[in-house]
């Protein structure tokens, strides 16, 4: 049996010890220009190129941490008949494909895990099926390699996502089953379910664990106020005093879908920001909630996110996505996930190499620039630098709409 991992994440930057991934596979090829928008893509990806870039990311992570893959864990869970039956019943009922449940249940565990990710082709059994423009009876999970969105580890609990789009609901269902049922994890999950309310939306890209006693949420297209209230309600039962900071996000464009597309933490005293949203003149609200003794004792608004965090003892120097000088460069690099960094440890972060002005800005702030391939192949050890930016090749992956943080779900980080 795989050694047990006790999930624990109390910061964004503590040394990475275990991370959950999903390699992009045939599911992203099961997409056409006609269904790309429904799949939440603005373009279709080349799997060969995307997989090669992703392999470099995985190689970097494996040098620092234990890497687990969701499809392998899912296959293990599906070996258990009780877990298999419960998961299939839930998926088929949610997606209105009860007719598939028997055939799916008969598949070997590994094949079933693959089908739940890659989808099931529609075999016409009626005139309606024959005339349908739909190609799949069970749709592929085109977005699963963006592991961050469907769940988030906060302390020793896992917040299960309530996805804003129905096309991604199965991701959260699968992750909940894997994290709760797999013998190597057996995590305590917190899942918003009906009758909590249809207005409740929660995705992991909007959840940042700044400190053990400080959470930051994005509020926008993918996460709702009801979700923040739900999380506060659940966490206040097990925590003493803690603070929650909520940052409103613009409604458009689509590159602002999550907080981590405009703000991530790089080090104990540095963050990566998209200036027009985080530090520029804005009508977007920053709200601070303090929780003590099991109840919310105060709610106040602050001028800016960084001002609020500074008042709470987290003084972060902003590093500008796209640099300071040209709003067009900032906009271009934010679109390609320039702000979406992922920390291996304090001051050692992964970013996309294509965002050259962001990389130059990191260099000016004392981050040594290191090629991701050199780290993945063991030629460079990031631990040899107090601060470094590990630059990841990214031609296809950024076109999917996410960066290094989107593609990684930390299960365990060392305490700061």
Secondary structure, DSSP 8 states (H G I E B T S, - for coil): -------BB--SSS-EEEEEE----GGGTS--TTTTTTTT-SS---HHHHHHHHHHHHHHHHTTSEEEEHHHHHHHHHTSHHHHHHHHHHHHHHHT-GGGHHHHHTS-HHHHHHHHHH-EE----SHHHHH----EEE---TTTT-TTTTEEEEBTEEEE-B-SSGGGHHHHHHHHHHHHH-TTT--EEEE--TTS-TT--B-GGGEEEEETTEEEEEESSS--HHHHHHHHHHHTTT-SSEEEEEEE--S-SGGGSSGGGTEEEEETTEEEE-HHHHTSS----EEEEEEETTEEEEEEEES-HHHHHHHTT---EEEETT-SS-HHHHHHHHHTTTT--EEEETTEEEEETT-HHHHHHHHHTT-EEEEHHHHHTTS--GGG-SSEEEEE--SSGGGGT--TTTT-EEEEE---
